[in-house]
Amino acid sequence: MSDIPESFFHYLAAWNEADTNRIRAHLERSVAPDVLFVDPANTTRGIDELESMIRSARQERPTAAYLRTSGVDGHNRRYRYRWEVQIDGESALPGMDVTSVDAEGRIVQIDGFFGDFPPLEG
């Protein structure tokens, strides 16, 4: 188990910010300037690209809520946790992130996965 880096709270606030003009301020408190974000649908490099992606998501789905749905487990500045996107209170997309932070606790990389784990084969 590990303490949750403060940057995680600011990062989640960026995703939930209704005023898209305030997203950048949340990101500046949470991510490194050259942050890498990778999930099945997006790859961004740097705070500008990440901000643009989040702005687009907020504009496309203004009623979406982005929630962490598990505790945070971590070691060696790497953390994993489950999340969910809800639209109008209904689950729209569950997933999991593996997030790395630098020595100051700023997020340097987010590797996102959609859905649950696949079933065990064999």
N, C-alpha and C positions, 0 to 999 in steps of 0.2 A: 504494500500500500504506500501511497505517497500523498503529500500535500498537493493541492491543485494550484498551479501557477496562477497568479493574479491576471496574467495576460489572457487566460482562457475566458474569464468573465467579460473582458472588454471585447474579445473576438466574437463571442456569442452575441453581445450587444450590437455589434456591427450588423450581423445578419438579421436582427430583430428591429433595427432602427427604421421607423416609419418615415422619418424625414431623411431622404437620401442625401441631402446636403451635410448631414452629420455623420455619415458612415466613415468618412476619412478620419475624423477625430478618434473614433473608436479603434480604427486600425493602427493609427500612430501610437496608441497606448498598448498595442498587443503584438504587432508583428515587426520583424526586421525588414528593412527597406527592400531586400532582395528575396523575400519570402517565396517559396515554391509551393503551389497548390496543385494537387493532381487527384482527380477522381475519374470515374468512367466516362463522364461527359465533358470535362474541362481540364485544361492545363494552363495555369497562369504563372508568370514569373514577375515578381516585384509588386510593390504595394499599389501602383497605379492599375495594373491589370486585375489584381484581386478586387480593388475597389470597383472597377468597372463591371466585373462579373457579379458582385453583390448588388450593385445598383440595378443591373438588368433583372436579376432574380426578384428584387423587391418591386420593380415596376411590373413584371409579368405576373407575379403572385402577391399582390399587396396584402392579402389577408393571411398569408402564411406565417406560422410561428415555428421557429427553429429551437428545438429543445434538446438538452442533454438528458438521456433516459437511463443512465447508469452512473455508477461511481467512476472515478478516474484511477487507473492503475498505471504505475510508471516506475522506471528506473533509468539511470544514466541519461537524464534529460530527454527521455522518450516516454510518451504516454499514450494510452489507448482508452477509448470510451465509446459508448453507443449514443446515437442521436436519432432524432426523428423530425421530419417536417410534417406539420399538421396544417391543413387548410380548413378553415371554418370548424375547427375542433375535431376533424377526422384525420386519421393517419393517412398521409399521402406517400411517404417514403421513409422507411427506416434505414439505418446504416451504422457504420462504425468508422472512426478516424484513428489513425496513428499519427501523433503530432510530436515534433521535435522542437526543443527550445535551445537558445544560446545561453551563455553563462549569465546574462542579465535577465533571463526568463522570457525573452521575446521569442515568439514563434518564428521558426526558420523554415519549417516544412510541415505540410499537412497532406497525408495520404488518405483519401477517403474511399470507402467501399459502400456500395448500395446493397440493401436487402440483408437477409439472414445468411448465415453460413450454409454452404451446400451440404446435402446429406452425405454421410460417410459411404463410400463405395466399397464393395467387396464384402 
